[in-house]
Amino acid sequence: MTRRLRFNGTGSGVNGCPSIHEDLDTGEVIVHGPALTNPDDIAQLRHLNEGEVPVVVPRELLVDFGPKEVVRVPDIIGLDEFDGLFTQFAHTAWRLETRRRYASDELTDSYARFTRGEPIEWEGVDAEWCAERREQSALGKRFERVRIVDHPPTAGQLYLLDNARRNSAVGEKILNLWREAADSLGLPAQDFWIFDSRLVALLNFDETDSLVNVELITEPAEVLRYAMVRDAALHHAIPYEEFAARLTAKED
């Protein structure tokens, strides 16, 4: 069976070697780097078995990107505490949305109207949420999202593409990225927010696509990994207006 490997980080900003990856299922760590080839050096190694290849990595690579705990204990917060993060951050809040549907959307009147083909006046939807976003944006804070879209888009993704008009009106920057592009970039199938490039809020959903809790991640190496995902997504995503226009052109 093919492993599900996650890139944790590299000690080189040039060629990506040496690097550390982690098996998401077993927790095993895979390290690759330049091979140790000097026979005199190899002769000093103990328990080097046939088929094993010694590699050389800087100590900083293991300190920065190796796991710090045998079993990681997640820091779980409730949804009320999570809501508070959107007024407590100082500069930027960025989200990756990867799911094909969100149960919370489907409970709204606006979703029902959208699926019936009725136009939606987004200005009157979620007035309290809109007021908070406008207030925070007026303070100079930035809100951005990249939304992953399947081909063809799901009903939930089309709803969010229309919903982007509301988010944009209150100060958010919304971009979209095709799923095949996200997969080719190795983006994780995870929904998360990054606040001020120092705190990650990982959103955990159940089998019904309902948000159940949020995991806070503050370890610098882990936050950096999510920041790398953000940078890759932002580089390839396009504004929702342009994405919607291209989608309409394809359908025509």
C-alpha positions in Angstrom: 0.0 0.0 0.0 1.3 3.4 -0.9 2.1 5.6 2.1 0.4 8.9 2.7 3.4 11.1 3.2 3.4 14.7 4.4 6.3 17.1 3.7 7.3 18.6 7.1 10.2 20.8 6.0 13.7 21.1 4.6 17.0 22.4 5.8 17.8 23.8 2.4 16.1 26.7 0.6 17.8 25.8 -2.6 17.3 22.2 -3.6 15.0 20.8 -0.9 17.6 18.4 0.4 17.9 17.2 3.1 14.2 17.0 4.0 11.8 15.4 6.5 8.5 13.7 5.6 6.1 12.0 7.9 3.8 9.0 7.4 0.3 10.3 8.3 -0.9 6.8 9.1 2.0 5.3 11.1 3.7 8.4 12.4 7.0 7.1 10.9 9.5 9.8 9.9 11.3 9.6 6.5 14.6 11.6 6.2 16.5 12.0 3.0 19.7 13.8 2.3 23.2 13.3 0.9 24.5 9.8 1.4 27.4 9.1 3.7 29.9 7.5 1.3 33.4 7.6 2.9 34.3 4.0 3.7 36.2 5.1 6.8 33.1 6.9 8.1 30.8 4.0 7.2 33.2 1.6 9.1 32.5 3.5 12.3 28.7 3.0 12.1 27.1 0.3 14.3 24.1 -1.8 13.3 24.2 -0.7 9.6 22.4 -3.6 8.0 22.3 -4.7 4.3 20.1 -2.5 2.3 20.3 0.5 4.7 21.8 3.8 3.5 23.3 6.3 5.9 22.5 9.9 5.1 23.8 13.1 6.5 21.4 15.8 7.8 22.1 19.0 9.8 21.0 18.9 13.5 18.8 21.9 12.8 16.6 19.9 10.4 15.7 17.4 13.1 15.2 20.2 15.7 13.0 22.3 13.4 11.0 19.7 11.6 11.2 16.4 13.5 8.3 15.5 15.8 8.7 16.7 19.4 6.4 14.1 21.0 6.0 10.4 20.6 2.2 10.8 20.6 0.9 14.3 19.8 -1.8 15.6 22.1 -4.1 18.0 20.3 -5.2 21.3 21.8 -8.9 21.3 21.2 -11.1 24.3 21.8 -14.8 24.9 21.5 -16.6 26.8 18.8 -17.2 29.8 21.1 -13.5 30.2 21.7 -12.9 29.7 18.0 -15.3 32.6 17.2 -13.2 34.8 19.5 -10.1 34.4 17.3 -11.7 36.6 14.6 -11.5 39.7 16.8 -8.3 38.9 18.7 -5.9 38.6 15.7 -3.9 41.7 14.8 -3.2 41.6 11.0 -4.2 38.6 8.8 -6.7 35.8 8.9 -6.4 33.3 6.0 -8.5 30.1 5.3 -8.2 27.1 3.1 -11.6 25.4 2.3 -11.4 22.0 0.8 -14.6 20.2 1.5 -17.3 19.3 -1.1 -20.1 20.3 1.2 -20.7 22.0 4.6 -23.7 20.8 6.6 -24.1 24.2 8.2 -24.7 25.9 4.8 -27.4 23.5 3.9 -29.4 24.5 7.0 -29.8 28.1 5.8 -32.7 29.7 4.0 -30.2 31.2 1.5 -29.0 27.7 0.5 -32.6 26.6 0.0 -33.3 29.6 -2.2 -30.1 29.0 -4.2 -30.9 25.4 -4.9 -34.4 26.5 -6.1 -32.6 28.9 -8.6 -33.8 32.0 -6.8 -31.5 35.1 -6.7 -30.1 36.0 -3.3 -29.6 39.5 -1.9 -26.6 38.7 0.3 -26.6 42.1 2.0 -29.4 41.0 4.3 -27.9 37.6 5.2 -26.1 37.0 8.5 -26.2 40.7 9.4 -24.2 40.2 12.7 -21.4 38.3 10.9 -21.2 40.9 8.2 -21.1 43.7 10.8 -18.2 42.1 12.6 -16.3 41.5 9.4 -16.7 45.1 8.3 -15.6 46.4 11.7 -12.5 44.2 11.7 -11.7 45.2 8.1 -12.1 48.8 9.0 -9.3 48.3 11.5 -7.0 47.4 8.7 -7.2 43.6 9.2 -7.1 41.3 6.2 -9.4 38.3 5.6 -8.6 36.0 2.7 -9.8 32.5 1.6 -8.9 30.0 -1.0 -11.8 27.6 -1.9 -11.1 24.3 -3.6 -13.6 23.4 -6.3 -14.2 20.1 -8.0 -14.9 19.6 -11.7 -17.8 19.6 -12.0 -18.5 21.7 -8.9 -20.8 20.3 -6.2 -24.0 22.1 -5.3 -22.3 23.3 -2.1 -19.3 24.7 -4.0 -21.5 26.6 -6.4 -23.4 28.0 -3.4 -20.2 29.3 -1.9 -19.1 30.7 -5.3 -22.3 32.8 -5.2 -21.8 33.5 -1.5 -18.4 35.0 -2.2 -20.3 38.2 -3.2 -21.3 38.7 0.4 -17.8 37.9 1.8 -16.2 40.3 -0.7 -18.7 43.1 0.1 -17.6 43.0 3.8 -13.9 43.1 3.1 -12.8 39.5 2.5 -10.7 38.5 -0.5 -12.0 35.2 -2.0 -10.1 33.1 -4.5 -10.7 29.7 -6.0 -8.6 26.8 -7.1 -9.5 23.6 -9.1 -9.1 20.4 -7.0 -6.8 18.9 -9.6 -4.5 21.8 -9.2 -4.6 21.5 -5.5 -3.8 17.8 -5.7 -0.9 18.5 -8.0 0.5 21.0 -5.5 0.1 18.5 -2.7 -2.2 20.6 -0.7 -3.7 18.8 2.3 -7.4 17.8 2.4 -7.8 20.0 5.6 -9.8 23.1 6.4 -7.9 25.6 8.5 -7.4 29.2 9.4 -4.0 30.9 9.9 -4.0 34.0 12.1 -1.0 36.4 11.9 1.2 33.5 10.6 1.6 32.3 14.2 -1.5 30.4 15.0 -3.4 27.7 13.0 -6.9 26.7 13.8 -7.5 23.3 12.2 -11.2 22.6 11.6 -12.4 19.1 12.4 -15.6 17.8 10.8 -17.5 14.6 11.4 -18.9 12.1 8.8 -22.0 14.4 8.3 -19.7 17.3 7.2 -20.6 19.2 10.4 -17.9 21.2 12.3 -17.4 19.5 15.7 -14.3 21.3 17.1 -11.2 23.2 16.4 -7.6 22.2 17.1 -5.1 25.0 17.9 -1.6 24.6 16.5 1.2 27.0 17.7 4.3 24.9 17.3 6.5 27.0 14.9 7.4 24.2 12.6 3.8 23.1 12.2 2.6 26.6 11.7 5.3 27.0 9.0 4.0 23.9 7.2 0.6 25.4 7.0 2.0 28.8 5.9 3.7 27.0 3.0 0.4 25.5 2.0 -1.1 29.0 2.1 1.6 30.4 -0.1 1.3 27.7 -2.7 -2.5 28.0 -2.8 -2.4 31.8 -3.1 0.1 31.6 -5.9 -2.1 29.4 -8.1 -5.7 30.5 -7.1 -7.6 33.2 -8.9 -10.2 35.7 -7.8 -13.6 34.3 -7.5 -15.1 36.7 -10.1 -12.6 35.5 -12.7 -13.1 31.8 -11.7 -16.9 32.2 -11.9 -16.6 33.8 -15.4 -14.4 31.0 -16.6 -16.8 28.4 -15.2 -19.8 30.1 -17.0 -17.8 30.2 -20.2 -17.1 26.4 -19.9 -20.8 25.7 -19.4 -21.7 27.8 -22.5 
